[in-house]
Amino acid sequence: MKKFILDTNVLLHDPQAILRFEDNEVYIPITVIEEIDTFKKDLNEIGRNARYVSRVLDNLRSKGSLTEGVPLENGGRLIVTLYPQQHANKLPPELQMSRADNRILAVAVALNDCSDCQVIFVTKDTNLRIKANALGLTAQDYENDKVSIEELYSGTVERIVPATEVDRFYGQGFLDEPDTTELLPNQCITLIDETNLSHTALARYYNLSNQLQPLVKIPKEGIWGIQERNREQHYAIDLLLDDAIQVVTLVGKAGTGKTLLAIAAGLQKTADEGKYSRLLVSRPVFPMGRDLGFLPGDVEEKLSPWMQPIFDNVDLLLSSVEDRGKHKRGYKELVDMGIMEIEPLTYIRGRSIPNQYMIVDEAQNLTPHEIKTIITRAGEGTKIVLTGDPYQIDNPYVDAASNGLSYVVEKFKGQQISGHVTLSRGERSGLAELAANLL
């Protein structure tokens, strides 16, 4: 048996964290409960998690004494432990007891000193883990929802094949896939001629028919004036335009075209084809759920500074369609016409979003729980596109391995209704590509 001591940020990150440690003992210092109480009135995701934790603990309180230990449904035990004043002098003088973090550390030290089994301090605070280690404690990050960013599913694969296979693919328009265990549904493939590496074909795996099929043919005028500039962008467009795929994740560094491609495909599906009732675009107003009341004006004016990157992409698309003889419309006109909607993620909870093409930009700044909140809002006929770069995170509570975007990529791979592409080549400009690689 092991004893796990949870820091406040673990419970605020995952309000069900007390159930993630199997049949071991879970300790919550009283200082943690005191800190959670300070967040319960917040009108954001952290506030909702704080209130949820309080309700869970109150429900457990009815089943027994929290200080003596209450059994959990997974076979473990939850114990609320008090701050051991007599152990305060065991901490270095630099760690003042007036700070909540240090009082939590004192609890961990006291428990470690009197336990005959392994004691593990769990916190998402990097500096607190360092201090715990300096005090001789075993400290870990909360990794229940982490994925290996180095092994993150790319959604693409290359395959060296005989020249006859590439020719047959072009000739008959498909290839039967003999190995059903090698590929995942909707995985994108580059077939490469073994005798001529420049002789290639792009395909996507359809597991229901067990075939490799060609990608969607992009017209000369492009998708709202946008043509693919590399094979990864062609993969992305293929997934974005496929109505059977309800969840698309696009990962890549700045300048790879993630957001631009998603918006172009969304406008194609809503304004041109009428497949969806509107294009709904949003991005985190960091942190998610932050009260916008401190900014002047109505919701649109409050959101404008945060949504400007979206507006820039839309204006770029609208300027490109002028070459096709279309009337140039600004993004405001698209909003007025009901074709596009800008919605803060703050207001997503509780909504049902049917028959819409929904794009969530900068999704790497969301937690797995927040991503779940968004995806579960999708009603009948809605397609959700998540874009972002796991290496550019502004949220201090997540990292490249624990953010919601990476989490969705790994959890949804292999699902029939999902597709993913990692874009690696920057196409914004030579300068942008060089900066992304060097800086």
Wavefront OBJ file of the C-alpha trace (Angstrom):
o trace
v 0.000 0.000 0.000
v 1.105 3.576 -0.719
v 0.151 6.917 0.782
v -0.477 9.817 -1.600
v -0.639 13.426 -0.408
v -2.449 15.711 -2.840
v -1.687 19.379 -3.390
v -4.451 21.908 -4.073
v -3.634 22.281 -7.768
v -4.185 18.541 -8.339
v -7.803 18.746 -7.166
v -8.432 21.968 -9.067
v -6.989 20.354 -12.208
v -8.978 17.122 -11.828
v -11.804 17.236 -9.244
v -12.019 13.436 -9.358
v -8.332 12.968 -8.596
v -9.017 11.274 -5.241
v -10.341 8.274 -7.192
v -7.259 7.932 -9.439
v -4.944 6.198 -6.945
v -6.465 2.700 -6.893
v -6.701 1.013 -3.485
v -4.152 3.232 -1.732
v -4.597 5.885 0.942
v -5.144 9.458 -0.250
v -4.332 12.294 2.154
v -5.633 15.846 1.800
v -4.003 18.384 4.161
v -6.485 20.721 5.837
v -4.611 23.615 4.215
v -5.671 22.272 0.815
v -9.323 22.439 1.809
v -8.771 25.974 3.056
v -7.240 26.937 -0.309
v -10.055 25.268 -2.256
v -12.531 27.344 -0.275
v -10.973 30.524 -1.675
v -11.775 29.435 -5.236
v -15.367 28.238 -4.781
v -16.955 31.556 -5.816
v -14.955 31.910 -9.025
v -17.147 31.843 -12.137
v -14.747 29.761 -14.183
v -13.569 26.175 -14.580
v -11.374 26.344 -11.471
v -14.307 27.627 -9.428
v -16.544 24.833 -10.692
v -13.881 22.249 -9.855
v -13.490 23.734 -6.368
v -17.231 23.485 -5.739
v -17.271 19.915 -7.061
v -14.446 18.880 -4.708
v -16.282 20.452 -1.776
v -19.444 18.501 -2.609
v -17.512 15.238 -2.909
v -15.819 15.748 0.453
v -19.088 16.712 2.094
v -20.707 13.549 0.749
v -17.823 11.447 2.088
v -18.131 13.214 5.440
v -21.605 11.725 5.828
v -20.073 8.248 5.611
v -17.603 8.646 8.463
v -14.882 10.752 10.020
v -12.628 12.309 7.407
v -9.740 12.600 9.870
v -9.950 8.876 10.673
v -10.427 7.855 7.062
v -13.381 7.171 4.774
v -13.463 4.289 2.265
v -13.600 5.234 -1.416
v -15.531 3.417 -4.121
v -12.303 2.263 -5.784
v -11.118 0.458 -2.658
v -8.873 3.195 -1.333
v -9.265 5.484 1.665
v -9.466 9.247 1.944
v -8.023 10.985 4.994
v -8.059 14.695 5.781
v -4.981 15.400 7.888
v -4.349 18.415 10.095
v -1.302 20.643 10.083
v 1.220 19.179 12.575
v 2.401 22.242 14.516
v 4.961 20.163 16.382
v 6.686 19.259 13.113
v 7.070 22.824 11.869
v 10.599 23.037 13.226
v 11.621 20.141 10.977
v 11.499 22.413 7.973
v 14.393 24.759 7.127
v 13.958 28.349 8.361
v 13.698 29.506 4.738
v 10.356 27.716 4.478
v 8.118 30.009 6.470
v 4.970 28.472 7.903
v 2.917 31.499 6.883
v 2.857 30.107 3.337
v 0.260 27.476 2.500
v 2.691 25.480 0.321
v 5.079 25.076 3.246
v 2.322 23.954 5.622
v 1.365 21.307 3.080
v 5.014 20.241 2.902
v 5.097 19.989 6.698
v 2.178 17.557 6.551
v 4.015 15.463 3.973
v 7.230 15.424 6.050
v 5.340 14.420 9.200
v 3.512 11.614 7.413
v 6.716 10.393 5.809
v 8.516 10.290 9.173
v 5.918 8.087 10.852
v 4.975 5.776 7.958
v 6.317 2.309 7.279
v 5.156 2.411 3.624
v 5.970 4.639 0.684
v 4.711 8.229 0.931
v 4.332 10.175 -2.324
v 3.635 13.893 -2.545
v 1.635 14.729 -5.695
v 1.647 18.284 -7.038
v 1.596 20.044 -10.389
v 3.786 22.816 -8.989
v 7.319 22.306 -10.329
v 8.993 24.374 -7.610
v 7.081 22.598 -4.885
v 8.271 19.243 -6.222
v 11.844 20.572 -6.078
v 11.409 21.690 -2.460
v 9.821 18.352 -1.545
v 12.733 16.483 -3.062
v 15.193 18.653 -1.121
v 13.376 17.596 2.077
v 13.818 13.925 1.231
v 10.264 13.366 0.002
v 9.188 11.409 -3.063
v 7.404 13.961 -5.225
v 5.525 13.373 -8.482
v 3.529 15.326 -11.006
v -0.108 14.339 -11.442
v 0.106 12.163 -14.540
v -3.288 10.488 -14.813
v -4.090 12.453 -17.965
v -0.572 12.788 -19.401
v 0.511 11.473 -22.760
v 4.016 11.031 -24.108
v 4.564 14.111 -26.248
v 7.620 12.509 -27.868
v 5.435 9.608 -29.014
v 2.348 11.659 -29.834
v 0.371 10.141 -32.681
v 1.232 11.997 -35.901
v -1.676 10.721 -37.968
v 0.605 10.080 -40.941
v 2.908 7.335 -42.161
v 5.137 6.622 -45.151
v 5.247 3.294 -46.933
v 7.799 2.108 -49.514
v 6.012 0.008 -52.136
v 6.732 -1.437 -55.601
v 6.150 0.909 -58.541
v 3.259 -1.267 -59.679
v 1.403 -0.532 -56.430
v 1.584 3.235 -56.949
v 0.443 2.814 -60.577
v -2.385 0.493 -59.544
v -3.542 2.990 -56.926
v -3.776 5.735 -59.556
v -5.335 3.372 -62.086
v -8.178 1.896 -60.052
v -8.557 4.698 -57.477
v -7.928 2.552 -54.396
v -5.769 -0.192 -52.910
v -6.893 -3.065 -50.734
v -5.033 -3.033 -47.421
v -3.751 -6.533 -46.542
v -2.496 -5.700 -43.027
v -5.477 -4.648 -40.880
v -3.394 -4.229 -37.709
v -0.788 -1.781 -38.994
v -2.951 1.265 -39.726
v -5.497 3.209 -37.708
v -8.800 4.530 -39.081
v -8.352 7.724 -41.134
v -4.577 7.536 -40.924
v -2.936 9.368 -43.830
v -0.358 7.531 -45.934
v 2.297 8.448 -48.471
v 2.969 5.616 -50.900
v 6.542 5.896 -52.207
v 7.847 4.063 -55.256
v 10.856 1.988 -54.142
v 12.624 2.617 -57.468
v 11.769 6.313 -57.809
v 11.320 8.223 -54.564
v 9.685 11.159 -56.360
v 6.914 8.858 -57.651
v 4.411 9.025 -54.785
v 0.714 8.897 -54.003
v -1.256 10.320 -51.089
v -3.983 8.225 -49.515
v -6.116 7.770 -46.419
v -6.991 4.463 -44.765
v -10.698 3.587 -44.592
v -10.998 0.743 -42.133
v -14.642 -0.110 -42.895
v -13.766 -1.040 -46.469
v -10.173 -1.921 -45.543
v -8.880 0.209 -48.389
v -6.450 2.997 -49.103
v -8.360 5.702 -50.948
v -7.190 8.946 -52.594
v -7.510 12.299 -50.882
v -10.121 14.858 -51.866
v -9.236 16.662 -55.087
v -8.688 20.356 -54.411
v -9.939 22.617 -57.240
v -7.583 24.992 -59.016
v -9.091 27.988 -57.260
v -8.475 26.262 -53.920
v -10.669 26.191 -50.838
v -11.705 29.808 -50.428
v -8.607 30.715 -52.379
v -6.301 28.501 -50.306
v -4.267 25.786 -51.996
v -2.309 23.152 -50.121
v 1.420 23.842 -50.074
v 2.605 20.471 -48.798
v 1.266 16.981 -48.325
v 0.450 17.495 -44.639
v -1.805 20.409 -45.534
v -3.478 18.218 -48.169
v -4.050 15.564 -45.488
v -5.557 18.218 -43.228
v -7.916 19.539 -45.927
v -9.048 15.995 -46.667
v -10.036 15.468 -43.032
v -11.550 18.936 -42.643
v -13.849 18.469 -45.643
v -15.000 14.949 -44.751
v -18.430 15.199 -43.122
v -18.106 11.673 -41.700
v -15.225 12.793 -39.460
v -16.679 14.672 -36.510
v -13.463 15.414 -34.584
v -10.319 16.722 -36.287
v -7.151 17.659 -34.401
v -4.413 19.679 -36.089
v -1.099 20.065 -34.255
v 1.841 22.103 -35.461
v 4.138 25.007 -34.776
v 3.300 28.593 -35.671
v 2.883 29.236 -39.374
v 1.996 25.702 -40.489
v -1.502 26.797 -41.536
v -3.607 25.020 -38.914
v -6.092 27.807 -38.249
v -6.213 29.131 -41.805
v -7.007 25.707 -43.258
v -9.660 25.035 -40.617
v -11.446 28.342 -41.232
v -11.244 27.944 -45.023
v -12.780 24.470 -44.800
v -15.410 25.728 -42.356
v -16.448 28.537 -44.706
v -16.539 26.094 -47.612
v -18.875 23.791 -45.686
v -21.142 26.533 -44.335
v -21.200 29.447 -46.813
v -20.737 27.448 -50.035
v -22.146 23.974 -49.432
v -24.637 24.738 -46.651
v -23.753 21.489 -44.885
v -23.616 23.223 -41.500
v -25.833 26.007 -40.190
v -22.883 28.221 -39.221
v -19.172 28.383 -38.523
v -18.527 28.749 -34.790
v -15.007 29.917 -33.964
v -13.541 30.285 -30.492
v -10.283 30.293 -28.627
v -9.424 30.397 -24.917
v -9.567 33.772 -23.262
v -6.802 32.720 -20.924
v -7.487 31.352 -18.464
v -10.606 29.643 -19.746
v -13.662 31.147 -18.145
v -11.942 34.396 -17.182
v -14.490 37.075 -16.437
v -14.579 39.476 -19.380
v -16.288 42.189 -17.366
v -13.038 44.062 -16.734
v -12.934 45.069 -20.414
v -15.227 47.832 -21.735
v -18.025 47.237 -24.206
v -20.247 44.323 -25.188
v -19.126 40.720 -25.644
v -17.858 41.331 -29.200
v -15.762 44.306 -28.103
v -14.420 42.416 -25.099
v -13.414 39.474 -27.268
v -11.880 41.501 -30.082
v -8.274 41.594 -28.717
v -8.329 37.828 -28.122
v -10.009 36.946 -31.419
v -7.904 39.208 -33.659
v -5.821 36.266 -34.992
v -9.089 34.691 -36.159
v -10.186 37.940 -37.809
v -6.801 38.198 -39.549
v -7.203 34.705 -41.028
v -10.753 35.406 -42.174
v -9.728 38.687 -43.790
v -6.912 36.867 -45.599
v -9.398 34.335 -46.972
v -11.856 37.036 -47.972
v -9.167 38.990 -49.795
v -8.108 35.874 -51.696
v -11.599 35.181 -53.056
v -11.634 38.561 -54.790
v -9.589 36.925 -57.514
v -12.542 34.620 -58.168
v -14.872 37.539 -58.759
v -16.756 37.215 -55.506
v -17.970 40.157 -53.507
v -15.469 40.902 -50.766
v -17.057 40.572 -47.334
v -15.523 41.463 -44.018
v -15.784 39.108 -41.077
v -18.400 41.402 -39.520
v -20.631 40.915 -42.537
v -20.240 37.147 -42.216
v -21.315 37.452 -38.584
v -24.285 39.664 -39.500
v -25.349 37.159 -42.161
v -25.290 34.357 -39.596
v -22.572 32.466 -41.474
v -19.971 32.834 -38.741
v -20.203 33.250 -34.986
v -17.527 34.231 -32.485
v -18.230 32.614 -29.140
v -16.148 32.809 -25.931
v -15.446 29.418 -24.391
v -16.641 30.932 -21.126
v -20.226 30.438 -22.265
v -19.908 26.942 -23.739
v -20.864 25.019 -20.572
v -24.521 24.030 -20.549
v -25.040 24.687 -24.254
v -26.012 22.212 -26.928
v -24.414 23.021 -30.284
v -26.141 21.185 -33.164
v -25.265 21.223 -36.875
v -22.318 23.615 -36.623
v -18.727 23.611 -37.828
v -16.891 24.447 -34.615
v -13.237 25.490 -34.485
v -11.353 25.825 -31.191
v -8.033 27.546 -31.788
v -5.102 27.460 -29.338
v -6.603 24.331 -27.766
v -3.252 23.479 -26.145
v -4.115 26.000 -23.408
v -7.077 23.906 -22.262
v -7.047 21.128 -19.683
v -8.375 17.663 -20.555
v -11.439 18.416 -18.430
v -12.099 21.654 -20.322
v -11.712 19.869 -23.659
v -14.232 17.278 -22.489
v -16.634 20.079 -21.573
v -16.345 21.486 -25.096
v -16.670 18.233 -27.040
v -19.644 17.064 -24.986
v -21.503 20.220 -26.073
v -21.566 18.955 -29.671
v -25.079 18.209 -30.842
v -26.277 16.180 -33.814
v -24.440 17.015 -37.034
v -21.689 19.124 -35.431
v -18.031 18.848 -36.438
v -15.314 19.983 -34.023
v -11.829 21.042 -35.100
v -9.131 21.548 -32.454
v -5.922 23.319 -33.425
v -2.816 24.260 -31.475
v 0.850 23.823 -30.666
v 1.626 21.786 -27.507
v 4.998 23.521 -27.248
v 3.489 27.011 -26.948
v 1.421 26.926 -23.765
v 0.379 29.946 -21.707
v -1.602 28.017 -19.096
v 0.621 27.314 -16.038
v -1.524 24.334 -15.042
v -0.757 22.239 -18.143
v 2.301 21.343 -20.177
v 3.079 19.696 -23.508
v 2.118 16.275 -22.164
v -0.909 17.138 -20.014
v -2.813 19.687 -22.129
v -6.225 18.907 -23.529
v -5.174 18.946 -27.195
v -2.500 16.260 -26.764
v -4.946 14.295 -24.604
v -7.614 14.272 -27.326
v -5.089 13.273 -30.013
v -4.118 10.155 -28.069
v -7.577 9.245 -26.765
v -9.342 9.638 -30.118
v -6.763 7.938 -32.321
v -8.247 4.795 -33.759
v -11.811 6.119 -33.569
v -13.847 5.910 -36.738
v -15.172 9.472 -36.443
v -11.850 11.202 -35.785
v -8.769 12.210 -37.720
v -5.457 13.861 -36.885
v -2.522 15.440 -38.692
v 0.683 16.878 -37.279
v 1.899 19.689 -39.528
v 5.625 20.346 -39.383
v 6.476 22.614 -42.299
v 5.861 26.316 -41.826
v 4.257 28.095 -44.794
v 3.533 31.562 -43.397
v 6.808 33.045 -44.651
v 10.490 32.222 -44.833
v 11.131 34.501 -41.868
v 8.382 32.909 -39.753
v 9.672 29.413 -40.523
v 13.246 30.369 -39.644
v 12.127 32.011 -36.391
v 10.021 28.974 -35.417
v 13.023 26.706 -35.909
v 15.751 28.879 -34.396
v 14.142 30.804 -31.550
l 1 2 3 4 5 6 7 8 9 10 11 12 13 14 15 16 17 18 19 20 21 22 23 24 25 26 27 28 29 30 31 32 33 34 35 36 37 38 39 40 41 42 43 44 45 46 47 48 49 50 51 52 53 54 55 56 57 58 59 60 61 62 63 64 65 66 67 68 69 70 71 72 73 74 75 76 77 78 79 80 81 82 83 84 85 86 87 88 89 90 91 92 93 94 95 96 97 98 99 100 101 102 103 104 105 106 107 108 109 110 111 112 113 114 115 116 117 118 119 120 121 122 123 124 125 126 127 128 129 130 131 132 133 134 135 136 137 138 139 140 141 142 143 144 145 146 147 148 149 150 151 152 153 154 155 156 157 158 159 160 161 162 163 164 165 166 167 168 169 170 171 172 173 174 175 176 177 178 179 180 181 182 183 184 185 186 187 188 189 190 191 192 193 194 195 196 197 198 199 200 201 202 203 204 205 206 207 208 209 210 211 212 213 214 215 216 217 218 219 220 221 222 223 224 225 226 227 228 229 230 231 232 233 234 235 236 237 238 239 240 241 242 243 244 245 246 247 248 249 250 251 252 253 254 255 256 257 258 259 260 261 262 263 264 265 266 267 268 269 270 271 272 273 274 275 276 277 278 279 280 281 282 283 284 285 286 287 288 289 290 291 292 293 294 295 296 297 298 299 300 301 302 303 304 305 306 307 308 309 310 311 312 313 314 315 316 317 318 319 320 321 322 323 324 325 326 327 328 329 330 331 332 333 334 335 336 337 338 339 340 341 342 343 344 345 346 347 348 349 350 351 352 353 354 355 356 357 358 359 360 361 362 363 364 365 366 367 368 369 370 371 372 373 374 375 376 377 378 379 380 381 382 383 384 385 386 387 388 389 390 391 392 393 394 395 396 397 398 399 400 401 402 403 404 405 406 407 408 409 410 411 412 413 414 415 416 417 418 419 420 421 422 423 424 425 426 427 428 429 430 431 432 433 434 435 436 437 438 439
